[in-house]
Amino acid sequence: MNKALLNQVLSPSYVTALYIRLSVEDSKVESLSIENQKKVLYSYANALDEDGNMEILEFVDNGYSGTSFERPAVQQLLDLVRAGKINCIIVKDFSRFGRNSIEVGYFMERVFPLYHIRFISVNDEFDSSRLQGDTGGIDVAFKYLISEFYSRDLSMKYKSAKYVRMKRGEYQSVICPYGYQKSADGRIEPDPETAANVQLIFAMAAQGDTINQIIKTLFEKRILTPGEYKAEKGLNYHDVSRCMHIWHRSSVLRLLRDERYTGMYIAGRWKVTAVGGRNVRKKEESEWFKIPDHHPALVSKELFDDVQGKLKRIRCDKQKVSSYLLRWKVICGSCRHSMQRTSAKKHAFTCGYTRINETAPCYRLTILESELEAMIYAILLKQAQVIVNLEDLSDASAFAVQAAEREEFDKKIATLQDKKRVLYEQFLLQEIDLEQYKGQKSLIDLELNRLKQCSSTLQSQMEQQERSNKSRTEHKKLAEDISGAGKLTAAFVDQLIDKVYVYPGNRIELIWKIKDFYREG
């Protein structure tokens, strides 16, 4: 019997990981389907498992490019590798594991040998156990490079085809600008339900109405926001539960600055920063694809230019960023929008979202900053006093008993593993036959699994108890700091408070960052 098989028998379990990856482009190739990859890998793994001692784990990344290792399943696999819980990794070919030659080479030549991981690529007929410390030489290196260049070439061809369609004016996006819809032939045409709303907004802007006046008119006419309109049509791209038919200022400005309403085709405004990546950046306007008179215009070019001239007088200066304790944390409890901090002599938080709706519960809702901070500190102080007065609930004697029990389990496990080793030696010396060996081994494995499960459960309980004791100690120290501070501080807010909901009548609700701190009180 060979050494590899001997190691499998003597080890508690031999864990083989099957890694499967399918990108969007690969999904068009039947041989690369997830089902096909599973069939190939399980067939190969089962052929290796001569003694039935192998545990097989499956890791699948569906829809992820191989040019980056920022994939959830491969990261989970690598975490187990670093923890020493994986013995073998099998992939259909090198490109499934990754198409970046530098990163793949790093794992193949540094990481896997360090952790004694056997790596197998079925289609490439590569098995690291046959190389005796080598990593495959120039043949394997060329396969890395071929996979990487293939991925880049595919990406470039896809991008080139998309740019050709853009130059021809073929509309790319599934979602049309507000006021338009897709026609039967795939082009965009005015939406009879919303086109008039776009024209109304441009007409009001042209006659000098402010953005707030436009928003108020749209609200009074009960015109749905773009997000609400999409949701009404079954396109739930955004959470519109907080809109309440109130258009956001940025939505109106973005609509008024969109040249597509003059019939101009615009595409190619964004560029992916890296092959296989998801980060994008906006390109210079000179790089965009623009075609005039591409589709029916909702406003004339003259009206659009006139509105742009008036928009230049609408200043959108960047607000001076000031530091204050409750920055980005104060939320209106009624409409669930952030409350703005006023710059008056006495700072206050006010709900500006419903300023055009006099019937809203939070219309003109305001609370002084000093008053809000005092209310929050009073809640923290009350909570802290309860925690400070709690008795020390940590039980060192119980923890010691658990540690002794776990040590006993470990001794029993070691004894059974010795029995298993002796049993295998008896089998090698032909003192027992194969059937006797398998029968006695299965009984030992059954008891081993039971003891390991008991030991693992006890270890988890001990770790949980240790974390709980540590948390109580930290919370008590924090509670003592709060009691002695006399006022709300930035440290307390950052550590304990996630959000503060303010309701009419100066009622507040705290959302805690450390929920255990709240529960202990």
SEFI-68604 format. One record per residue (C-alpha): x, y, z; residue in one letter; residue number from 0. Coordinates in pm, 1 decimal, always signed. Last residue first. Layout:
! SEFI-68604
        px        py        pz  res    n
         X         Y         Z    A  NUM
...
END
This chain:
! SEFI-68604
        px        py        pz  res    n
   -2937.4   +4644.4   +3172.5    G  520
   -2737.4   +4355.3   +3032.2    E  519
   -2949.0   +4373.3   +2717.3    R  518
   -2834.6   +4726.7   +2628.4    Y  517
   -2463.2   +4651.6   +2651.0    F  516
   -2528.4   +4321.8   +2470.4    D  515
   -2673.1   +4519.5   +2176.2    K  514
   -2344.4   +4692.9   +2109.5    I  513
   -2419.8   +4922.9   +1814.5    K  512
   -2746.5   +5035.0   +1969.0    W  511
   -3041.8   +5187.9   +1787.7    I  510
   -3176.1   +5459.2   +2017.8    L  509
   -3535.6   +5581.5   +2009.6    E  508
   -3637.5   +5941.4   +2076.6    I  507
   -3956.5   +6122.4   +2175.2    R  506
   -3935.6   +6498.8   +2137.1    N  505
   -4313.5   +6530.5   +2085.4    G  504
   -4281.1   +6429.3   +1721.1    P  503
   -4030.4   +6146.0   +1672.5    Y  502
   -3648.3   +6137.6   +1661.5    V  501
   -3466.3   +5817.1   +1569.6    Y  500
   -3105.2   +5803.4   +1687.2    V  499
   -2878.0   +5567.6   +1497.1    K  498
   -2574.7   +5342.5   +1559.3    D  497
   -2492.4   +5446.8   +1915.2    I  496
   -2254.1   +5255.2   +2141.5    L  495
   -1888.2   +5293.2   +2044.1    Q  494
   -1901.0   +5603.2   +1825.8    D  493
   -2146.0   +5781.8   +2058.5    V  492
   -1953.8   +5695.3   +2375.6    F  491
   -1621.9   +5806.0   +2221.6    A  490
   -1773.2   +6130.6   +2089.5    A  489
   -1877.7   +6227.7   +2441.8    T  488
   -2211.6   +6272.5   +2619.8    L  487
   -2188.4   +6437.9   +2959.2    K  486
   -2101.2   +6381.1   +3326.6    G  485
   -1806.7   +6154.5   +3241.4    A  484
   -1799.2   +5946.7   +3562.9    G  483
   -2101.6   +5729.3   +3497.6    S  482
   -2004.4   +5683.0   +3133.3    I  481
   -1652.5   +5567.7   +3226.5    D  480
   -1794.7   +5320.4   +3481.9    E  479
   -2031.1   +5182.7   +3215.9    A  478
   -1737.9   +5138.0   +2976.2    L  477
   -1543.2   +4941.7   +3238.7    K  476
   -1851.9   +4729.3   +3309.5    K  475
   -1899.8   +4667.5   +2938.6    H  474
   -1539.3   +4553.3   +2897.5    E  473
   -1567.5   +4310.5   +3191.5    T  472
   -1900.7   +4179.3   +3067.2    R  471
   -1757.0   +4126.4   +2717.9    S  470
   -1459.2   +3932.2   +2857.6    K  469
   -1691.5   +3707.6   +3056.9    N  468
   -1911.4   +3648.6   +2751.8    S  467
   -1612.2   +3575.7   +2528.9    R  466
   -1483.7   +3320.1   +2781.7    E  465
   -1827.4   +3161.2   +2812.2    Q  464
   -1855.2   +3136.4   +2433.9    Q  463
   -1508.1   +2983.8   +2412.7    E  462
   -1597.6   +2730.5   +2681.1    M  461
   -1926.3   +2641.4   +2509.3    Q  460
   -1747.9   +2600.7   +2175.1    S  459
   -1486.7   +2374.0   +2338.6    Q  458
   -1761.8   +2161.2   +2493.4    L  457
   -1930.3   +2121.0   +2154.7    T  456
   -1597.0   +2031.2   +1991.0    S  455
   -1517.3   +1774.9   +2259.5    S  454
   -1861.7   +1614.7   +2227.6    C  453
   -1833.0   +1608.6   +1846.5    Q  452
   -1483.7   +1463.5   +1868.6    K  451
   -1604.0   +1194.0   +2108.5    L  450
   -1890.6   +1093.2   +1878.5    R  449
   -1667.4   +1094.1   +1568.0    N  448
   -1409.7    +877.3   +1745.1    L  447
   -1679.9    +632.8   +1858.6    E  446
   -1799.1    +583.8   +1501.5    L  445
   -1442.8    +570.6   +1368.3    D  444
   -1356.1    +294.5   +1617.3    I  443
   -1662.3     +92.1   +1514.3    L  442
   -1580.9    +145.3   +1143.5    S  441
   -1220.9     +34.8   +1202.0    K  440
   -1335.4    -290.8   +1366.4    Q  439
   -1548.6    -383.3   +1064.8    G  438
   -1296.7    -266.0    +804.5    K  437
   -1010.5    -458.2    +962.2    Y  436
   -1216.6    -772.9   +1013.2    Q  435
   -1325.8    -762.7    +646.9    E  434
    -970.1    -700.3    +526.8    L  433
    -819.8    -994.7    +716.9    D  432
    -652.0    -990.6   +1057.6    I  431
    -298.6   -1090.6   +1158.7    E  430
    -197.6   -1013.9    +800.3    Q  429
    +100.6    -804.5    +918.4    L  428
     -47.9    -506.1    +729.8    L  427
    -387.5    -567.8    +893.2    F  426
    -231.6    -591.0   +1237.2    Q  425
     -53.2    -259.2   +1164.4    E  424
    -388.9    -104.2   +1070.5    Y  423
    -540.4    -217.9   +1398.2    L  422
    -244.9     -75.4   +1589.3    V  421
    -304.0    +265.9   +1423.4    R  420
    -677.2    +253.1   +1499.2    K  419
    -604.9    +161.7   +1858.9    K  418
    -367.0    +457.4   +1883.5    D  417
    -641.2    +684.5   +1740.5    Q  416
    -877.7    +541.9   +2003.1    L  415
    -637.3    +630.5   +2284.8    T  414
    -584.6    +983.9   +2148.5    A  413
    -961.8   +1038.7   +2136.4    I  412
    -999.3    +913.3   +2494.3    K  411
    -728.3   +1153.6   +2611.0    K  410
    -892.0   +1443.2   +2423.9    D  409
   -1227.3   +1367.8   +2588.7    F  408
   -1062.9   +1376.1   +2930.8    E  407
    -904.0   +1713.1   +2852.9    E  406
   -1248.5   +1840.2   +2752.9    R  405
   -1394.3   +1733.5   +3084.4    E  404
   -1111.1   +1903.1   +3274.9    A  403
   -1166.5   +2227.1   +3083.0    A  402
   -1539.4   +2212.5   +3154.4    Q  401
   -1472.2   +2168.6   +3526.9    V  400
   -1231.5   +2466.1   +3522.0    A  399
   -1495.6   +2684.4   +3351.8    F  398
   -1748.2   +2590.5   +3620.3    A  397
   -1498.0   +2689.4   +3890.8    S  396
   -1421.8   +3023.8   +3724.8    A  395
   -1787.5   +3130.2   +3721.9    D  394
   -1828.1   +3480.1   +3575.8    S  393
   -2142.8   +3647.9   +3707.5    L  392
   -1973.2   +3945.4   +3872.8    D  391
   -2266.0   +4122.4   +4036.4    E  390
   -2448.9   +4393.3   +3844.9    L  389
   -2432.9   +4741.5   +4001.6    N  388
   -2207.8   +4884.7   +3727.0    V  387
   -2443.4   +4742.8   +3461.0    I  386
   -2751.6   +4912.4   +3609.1    V  385
   -2566.9   +5242.2   +3647.9    Q  384
   -2452.3   +5225.4   +3284.7    A  383
   -2806.7   +5187.1   +3149.9    Q  382
   -2929.4   +5488.5   +3345.5    K  381
   -2627.0   +5687.1   +3230.5    L  380
   -2674.6   +5587.0   +2865.8    L  379
   -3040.9   +5695.9   +2873.7    I  378
   -2954.4   +6028.6   +3042.6    A  377
   -2672.7   +6078.3   +2790.9    Y  376
   -2916.9   +6041.0   +2502.0    I  375
   -3160.0   +6295.2   +2652.2    M  374
   -2879.6   +6545.8   +2716.8    A  373
   -2751.8   +6508.4   +2359.0    E  372
   -3102.2   +6569.9   +2221.9    L  371
   -3149.2   +6883.6   +2435.3    E  370
   -2813.1   +7024.4   +2331.2    S  369
   -2892.0   +6957.5   +1963.8    E  368
   -3230.8   +7129.0   +1984.2    L  367
   -3513.4   +6929.8   +1826.6    I  366
   -3712.7   +7015.5   +1514.9    T  365
   -4003.1   +6857.2   +1322.6    L  364
   -4121.9   +7114.9   +1068.0    R  363
   -4364.2   +6859.5    +915.2    Y  362
   -4284.7   +6527.6   +1089.1    C  361
   -4644.5   +6402.2   +1104.7    P  360
   -4693.0   +6495.0    +736.4    A  359
   -5000.0   +6708.4    +662.4    T  358
   -4798.5   +7021.3    +580.2    E  357
   -4616.1   +6842.5    +300.1    N  356
   -4361.2   +7073.6    +133.1    I  355
   -4113.5   +7064.6    +424.2    R  354
   -4141.0   +6685.0    +437.3    T  353
   -3770.2   +6615.7    +367.2    Y  352
   -3640.6   +6899.2    +582.3    G  351
   -3656.4   +6724.7    +918.4    C  350
   -3473.3   +6948.1   +1166.7    T  349
   -3180.0   +6902.0   +1401.7    F  348
   -3082.5   +7201.3   +1613.5    A  347
   -2779.8   +7422.1   +1675.5    H  346
   -2839.2   +7729.9   +1888.4    K  345
   -2663.7   +8011.2   +1702.5    K  344
   -2813.5   +7884.7   +1375.3    A  343
   -2626.1   +7644.4   +1148.4    S  342
   -2904.5   +7388.1   +1131.4    T  341
   -2829.3   +7016.3   +1148.6    R  340
   -3032.7   +6825.6    +892.0    Q  339
   -3237.9   +6520.2    +986.3    M  338
   -3172.8   +6206.3    +784.7    S  337
   -3482.6   +6045.5    +635.8    H  336
   -3696.2   +5775.9    +802.8    R  335
   -4028.7   +5955.7    +735.1    C  334
   -4166.4   +5933.6   +1091.1    S  333
   -3862.4   +5852.4   +1304.8    G  332
   -3655.8   +6129.6   +1148.5    C  331
   -3294.2   +6016.6   +1166.0    I  330
   -2999.2   +6153.8   +1366.4    V  329
   -2679.0   +5948.1   +1316.2    K  328
   -2494.9   +6116.9   +1029.2    W  327
   -2308.3   +6349.5   +1273.1    R  326
   -2422.8   +6299.7   +1630.4    L  325
   -2115.0   +6432.8   +1811.2    L  324
   -2026.8   +6727.7   +1588.8    Y  323
   -1753.9   +6792.0   +1332.7    S  322
   -1820.2   +7036.8   +1056.0    S  321
   -1798.4   +6966.3    +685.5    V  320
   -1858.2   +7290.3    +499.6    K  319
   -2133.7   +7221.1    +254.4    Q  318
   -2020.4   +7177.6    -101.3    K  317
   -2176.9   +7451.2    -303.4    D  316
   -2468.8   +7352.6    -518.7    C  315
   -2545.2   +7695.6    -655.0    R  314
   -2839.1   +7737.2    -883.0    I  313
   -2726.0   +8025.2   -1106.5    R  312
   -2577.6   +7779.5   -1354.4    K  311
   -2920.3   +7616.8   -1367.8    L  310
   -3058.5   +7923.7   -1547.4    K  309
   -2813.9   +7884.2   -1836.4    G  308
   -2884.5   +7510.8   -1850.3    Q  307
   -3258.2   +7589.0   -1874.1    V  306
   -3203.5   +7808.9   -2181.1    D  305
   -2989.0   +7538.9   -2341.9    D  304
   -3266.7   +7281.7   -2293.0    F  303
   -3531.8   +7518.7   -2428.1    L  302
   -3322.2   +7588.0   -2740.8    E  301
   -3248.5   +7217.2   -2793.5    K  300
   -3621.7   +7147.9   -2787.6    S  299
   -3781.1   +6928.3   -2523.3    V  298
   -3921.6   +6573.5   -2535.6    L  297
   -3708.1   +6475.8   -2835.1    A  296
   -3791.8   +6171.7   -3046.7    P  295
   -3484.1   +5946.4   -3090.6    H  294
   -3136.2   +5972.5   -3245.2    H  293
   -3162.8   +6339.7   -3341.9    D  292
   -2801.0   +6394.6   -3227.5    P  291
   -2555.0   +6102.0   -3183.6    I  290
   -2311.1   +6103.3   -2891.0    K  289
   -2061.5   +5829.0   -2796.7    F  288
   -1864.2   +5950.2   -2495.4    W  287
   -1485.3   +6002.0   -2503.6    E  286
   -1504.9   +6384.4   -2521.9    S  285
   -1722.3   +6375.8   -2209.8    E  284
   -1425.5   +6245.7   -2009.4    E  283
   -1487.6   +5899.8   -1870.7    K  282
   -1663.3   +5817.9   -1543.0    K  281
   -1499.6   +5543.8   -1338.5    R  280
   -1599.2   +5182.5   -1281.7    V  279
   -1524.9   +4913.5   -1023.6    N  278
   -1660.5   +4568.1   -1106.4    R  277
   -1341.0   +4392.1   -1208.0    G  276
   -1291.3   +4116.0   -1466.3    G  275
   -1044.9   +4327.5   -1660.2    V  274
    -974.3   +4643.6   -1458.3    A  273
   -1110.9   +5002.0   -1427.0    T  272
   -1442.3   +4939.6   -1603.1    V  271
   -1530.6   +5253.4   -1799.2    K  270
   -1839.7   +5471.4   -1781.0    W  269
   -1991.6   +5727.7   -2017.5    R  268
   -2008.6   +5489.4   -2311.8    G  267
   -2349.8   +5603.6   -2437.4    A  266
   -2538.2   +5922.5   -2523.7    I  265
   -2803.2   +5952.1   -2798.0    Y  264
   -2934.5   +6310.1   -2822.5    M  263
   -3310.4   +6349.4   -2877.7    G  262
   -3329.5   +6672.8   -2672.1    T  261
   -3428.2   +6471.3   -2362.4    Y  260
   -3093.7   +6287.8   -2391.9    R  259
   -2918.9   +6607.3   -2278.4    E  258
   -2982.3   +6522.9   -1910.6    D  257
   -2918.2   +6836.4   -1701.5    R  256
   -3283.7   +6895.6   -1609.4    L  255
   -3328.2   +6530.6   -1510.1    L  254
   -3020.4   +6534.0   -1283.6    R  253
   -3142.5   +6854.7   -1118.5    L  252
   -3486.4   +6705.8   -1049.9    V  251
   -3341.3   +6384.5    -907.3    S  250
   -3088.5   +6578.8    -694.9    S  249
   -3369.1   +6776.0    -528.3    R  248
   -3551.6   +6457.8    -431.0    H  247
   -3909.1   +6424.1    -545.3    W  246
   -4172.0   +6382.3    -274.4    I  245
   -4442.6   +6129.9    -371.8    H  244
   -4415.6   +5964.8     -23.7    M  243
   -4055.0   +5858.4    -100.4    C  242
   -3983.4   +5650.6    +213.4    R  241
   -4114.2   +5311.7     +90.8    S  240
   -3937.4   +5359.0    -243.4    V  239
   -3663.4   +5100.8    -185.8    D  238
   -3497.2   +5079.7    -526.0    H  237
   -3483.5   +4855.1    -832.3    Y  236
   -3835.7   +4717.9    -792.0    N  235
   -3941.2   +4721.1   -1157.7    L  234
   -4302.8   +4600.3   -1130.9    G  233
   -4455.3   +4891.7   -1322.7    K  232
   -4562.6   +5059.8    -997.4    E  231
   -4203.7   +5013.3    -875.8    A  230
   -4076.4   +5198.0   -1182.5    K  229
   -4316.9   +5487.0   -1110.7    Y  228
   -4215.1   +5497.5    -744.7    E  227
   -3846.3   +5521.6    -840.4    G  226
   -3910.9   +5798.4   -1096.0    P  225
   -4114.4   +5991.9    -833.2    T  224
   -4490.7   +5967.8    -870.1    L  223
   -4683.2   +6282.7    -960.0    I  222
   -4933.5   +6366.3    -685.5    R  221
   -5011.8   +6704.3    -851.1    K  220
   -4937.6   +6873.0    -518.0    E  219
   -4611.1   +6680.0    -493.8    F  218
   -4499.7   +6776.5    -845.6    L  217
   -4582.1   +7139.7    -767.7    T  216
   -4383.1   +7131.8    -440.8    K  215
   -4082.0   +6975.4    -614.8    I  214
   -4089.1   +7245.8    -886.2    I  213
   -4111.7   +7519.1    -621.9    Q  212
   -3816.9   +7364.9    -435.3    N  211
   -3612.2   +7354.4    -757.2    I  210
   -3682.0   +7724.1    -810.2    T  209
   -3918.9   +7854.1   -1077.1    D  208
   -3756.4   +8079.0   -1340.0    G  207
   -3985.6   +8036.5   -1639.4    Q  206
   -3740.2   +7788.4   -1795.4    A  205
   -3736.8   +7572.3   -1479.8    A  204
   -4117.2   +7551.3   -1486.1    M  203
   -4116.6   +7451.5   -1855.0    A  202
   -3842.2   +7191.3   -1801.4    F  201
   -4035.8   +7026.6   -1514.7    I  200
   -4362.1   +7030.3   -1712.8    L  199
   -4191.5   +6872.7   -2018.7    Q  198
   -4057.9   +6590.0   -1801.7    V  197
   -4404.7   +6535.4   -1653.5    N  196
   -4557.8   +6529.7   -2003.5    A  195
   -4329.4   +6238.9   -2098.5    A  194
   -4447.3   +6035.5   -1797.3    T  193
   -4760.2   +5840.1   -1893.4    E  192
   -4725.4   +5854.6   -2273.8    P  191
   -4367.3   +5722.7   -2251.9    D  190
   -4175.9   +5883.7   -2537.2    P  189
   -3981.1   +5638.6   -2757.8    E  188
   -3663.7   +5437.4   -2714.6    I  187
   -3547.1   +5175.8   -2964.8    R  186
   -3589.1   +4801.6   -2916.2    G  185
   -3811.6   +4737.2   -3218.9    D  184
   -4127.6   +4711.4   -3004.2    A  183
   -4051.3   +5044.2   -2836.0    S  182
   -3860.9   +5083.6   -2507.9    K  181
   -3988.5   +5361.1   -2281.3    Q  180
   -3912.3   +5729.2   -2225.0    Y  179
   -4010.9   +5996.0   -1970.1    G  178
   -3762.5   +5878.5   -1706.6    Y  177
   -3450.5   +5763.2   -1892.1    P  176
   -3475.6   +5406.3   -2027.2    C  175
   -3372.5   +5097.0   -1833.8    I  174
   -3242.7   +4795.3   -2029.2    V  173
   -2936.0   +4992.6   -2130.9    S  172
   -2759.1   +4936.8   -2461.8    Q  171
   -2942.3   +5144.6   -2726.3    Y  170
   -2807.3   +5081.7   -3073.8    E  169
   -2660.9   +5411.2   -3187.6    G  168
   -2426.8   +5264.0   -3448.7    R  167
   -2128.6   +5385.3   -3246.5    K  166
   -2273.7   +5211.6   -2940.9    M  165
   -2307.7   +4883.0   -3128.7    R  164
   -1942.4   +4904.5   -3234.5    V  163
   -1848.3   +4983.5   -2873.5    Y  162
   -2023.9   +4666.1   -2750.3    K  161
   -1842.8   +4450.2   -3005.9    A  160
   -1509.5   +4602.9   -2901.5    S  159
   -1583.3   +4541.5   -2532.6    K  158
   -1670.1   +4175.6   -2593.4    Y  157
   -1357.6   +4129.5   -2804.0    K  156
   -1143.1   +4300.8   -2539.0    M  155
   -1285.4   +4085.1   -2258.7    S  154
   -1229.9   +3766.6   -2456.3    L  153
    -869.4   +3869.4   -2526.9    D  152
    -810.6   +3949.7   -2160.1    R  151
    -948.9   +3613.0   -2049.1    S  150
    -753.0   +3424.7   -2313.5    Y  149
    -436.1   +3614.0   -2217.0    F  148
    -476.3   +3501.3   -1854.8    E  147
    -550.7   +3138.7   -1942.8    S  146
    -256.2   +3127.0   -2185.7    I  145
     -26.9   +3277.5   -1919.4    L  144
    -116.5   +3014.8   -1659.3    Y  143
     -81.0   +2739.1   -1920.5    K  142
    +264.0   +2872.2   -2011.0    F  141
    +369.3   +2852.5   -1644.1    A  140
    +248.1   +2490.3   -1627.7    V  139
    +464.1   +2390.5   -1922.8    D  138
    +760.5   +2595.9   -1793.1    I  137
    +804.1   +2395.9   -1475.1    G  136
    +536.0   +2189.2   -1305.9    G  135
    +571.1   +2303.0    -946.5    T  134
    +858.1   +2081.4    -824.7    D  133
    +849.7   +1939.4    -469.1    G  132
    +826.5   +1574.9    -572.7    Q  131
    +632.7   +1636.8    -896.2    L  130
    +389.4   +1346.0    -876.9    R  129
    +202.5   +1480.3    -571.7    S  128
    +145.5   +1810.4    -757.4    S  127
     -97.5   +1641.4    -997.0    D  126
    -140.2   +1801.2   -1341.9    F  125
    -314.9   +1617.6   -1624.6    E  124
    -421.3   +1960.0   -1762.9    D  123
    -781.9   +1843.2   -1790.6    N  122
    -787.2   +1717.8   -1430.2    V  121
    -599.0   +1994.2   -1248.2    S  120
    -487.6   +1845.6    -914.0    I  119
    -332.0   +2024.9    -615.5    F  118
    -205.1   +1828.8    -311.4    R  117
    -178.8   +2069.3     -20.7    I  116
    +124.5   +2036.1    +206.5    H  115
     +48.6   +2370.6    +377.5    Y  114
    +372.8   +2531.1    +257.0    L  113
    +349.2   +2350.5     -79.6    P  112
      -0.9   +2503.8    -132.2    F  111
    +101.0   +2859.8     -39.3    V  110
    +428.4   +2912.6    -225.7    R  109
    +445.4   +2764.2    -576.6    E  108
     +81.8   +2695.1    -662.5    M  107
     -63.4   +2982.0    -456.7    F  106
    +183.3   +3238.0    -591.4    Y  105
    +156.2   +3100.3    -944.5    G  104
    -221.2   +3150.5    -940.5    V  103
    -171.1   +3510.6    -820.7    E  102
     +90.6   +3595.2   -1085.1    I  101
     -80.4   +3411.1   -1371.9    S  100
    -422.2   +3572.6   -1318.8    N   99
    -674.6   +3340.3   -1484.9    R   98
    -784.2   +3158.4   -1170.6    G   97
    -896.8   +2826.7   -1020.8    F   96
   -1119.7   +2745.2   -1317.9    R   95
    -842.1   +2854.1   -1557.2    S   94
    -612.7   +2581.1   -1423.0    F   93
    -844.7   +2301.4   -1535.9    D   92
   -1128.0   +2090.3   -1391.7    K   91
   -1020.2   +2167.6   -1035.4    V   90
    -917.5   +1939.3    -746.2    I   89
    -780.4   +2057.6    -411.1    I   88
    -626.4   +1816.0    -157.1    C   87
    -552.3   +1806.5    +215.9    N   86
    -771.8   +2088.7    +348.0    I   85
    -822.9   +2173.2    +718.3    K   84
    -486.8   +2340.0    +786.6    G   83
    -644.9   +2669.1    +895.6    A   82
    -470.6   +2844.2    +605.2    R   81
    -631.5   +2597.1    +364.6    V   80
    -971.2   +2648.9    +530.8    L   79
    -940.3   +3024.5    +473.3    D   78
    -834.5   +2953.0    +114.2    L   77
   -1157.8   +2759.3     +52.7    L   76
   -1373.7   +3038.7    +197.1    Q   75
   -1188.4   +3288.3     -23.4    Q   74
   -1247.7   +3062.2    -325.3    V   73
   -1618.8   +3049.8    -242.8    A   72
   -1661.3   +3426.6    -196.1    P   71
   -1465.6   +3545.6    -501.5    R   70
   -1217.9   +3834.5    -482.7    E   69
    -947.4   +3614.9    -637.9    F   68
    -948.2   +3824.5    -955.5    S   67
    -898.2   +3737.6   -1322.4    T   66
   -1116.9   +3427.0   -1287.0    G   65
   -1439.3   +3623.8   -1331.7    S   64
   -1734.7   +3538.4   -1110.6    Y   63
   -2084.4   +3428.5   -1221.5    G   62
   -2112.8   +3115.9   -1005.7    N   61
   -1835.3   +3052.4    -753.9    D   60
   -1878.8   +2696.6    -620.3    V   59
   -1691.7   +2518.7    -338.2    F   58
   -1764.0   +2151.5    -265.5    E   57
   -1620.1   +1949.2     +21.1    L   56
   -1534.2   +1577.6      -5.9    I   55
   -1435.7   +1373.3    +300.6    E   54
   -1211.7   +1080.7    +207.0    M   53
   -1185.5    +757.5    +407.4    N   52
   -1364.1    +532.9    +156.8    G   51
   -1050.1    +322.0    +123.2    D   50
    -981.5    +372.6    -250.1    E   49
   -1087.3    +737.0    -261.4    D   48
    -881.6    +845.8    -562.3    L   47
   -1141.2    +718.1    -813.8    A   46
   -1412.0    +898.2    -615.3    N   45
   -1222.2   +1224.0    -655.9    A   44
   -1196.9   +1188.3   -1035.7    Y   43
   -1566.5   +1110.2   -1080.2    S   42
   -1660.1   +1387.8    -839.2    Y   41
   -1449.1   +1634.4   -1037.6    L   40
   -1581.3   +1544.7   -1384.3    V   39
   -1949.9   +1539.5   -1281.0    K   38
   -1916.0   +1860.6   -1082.7    K   37
   -1756.9   +2039.7   -1379.5    Q   36
   -2039.0   +1926.1   -1608.5    N   35
   -2308.6   +2041.1   -1365.3    E   34
   -2139.3   +2379.5   -1318.5    I   33
   -2127.9   +2432.6   -1693.4    S   32
   -1785.5   +2447.2   -1860.7    L   31
   -1859.3   +2179.9   -2123.0    S   30
   -2178.4   +2366.6   -2221.0    E   29
   -2000.2   +2690.2   -2316.3    V   28
   -2230.5   +2995.4   -2293.6    K   27
   -2196.5   +3000.1   -1914.3    S   26
   -1824.5   +3068.1   -1960.2    D   25
   -1894.3   +3433.6   -2052.3    E   24
   -2084.5   +3496.9   -1727.2    V   23
   -1815.4   +3321.3   -1523.9    S   22
   -1836.1   +2967.1   -1386.9    L   21
   -1609.4   +2839.0   -1112.8    R   20
   -1588.9   +2498.7    -943.2    I   19
   -1346.4   +2397.6    -667.1    Y   18
   -1363.5   +2042.4    -532.9    L   17
   -1197.5   +2026.6    -190.9    A   16
   -1060.5   +1696.6     -59.6    T   15
   -1043.6   +1638.0    +314.5    V   14
    -865.3   +1326.7    +443.4    Y   13
   -1011.5   +1245.2    +783.0    S   12
    -879.8   +1121.5   +1120.0    P   11
    -540.0   +1053.0    +956.6    S   10
    -405.5    +695.8    +967.8    L    9
    -598.9    +574.3    +666.0    V    8
    -525.6    +880.5    +448.8    Q    7
    -157.1    +878.5    +540.3    N    6
    -133.1    +511.7    +439.6    L    5
    -300.0    +594.3    +106.7    L    4
     -34.7    +856.9     +33.6    A    3
    +245.2    +619.4    +143.0    K    2
    +150.9    +342.6     -98.8    N    1
      +0.0      +0.0      +0.0    M    0
END
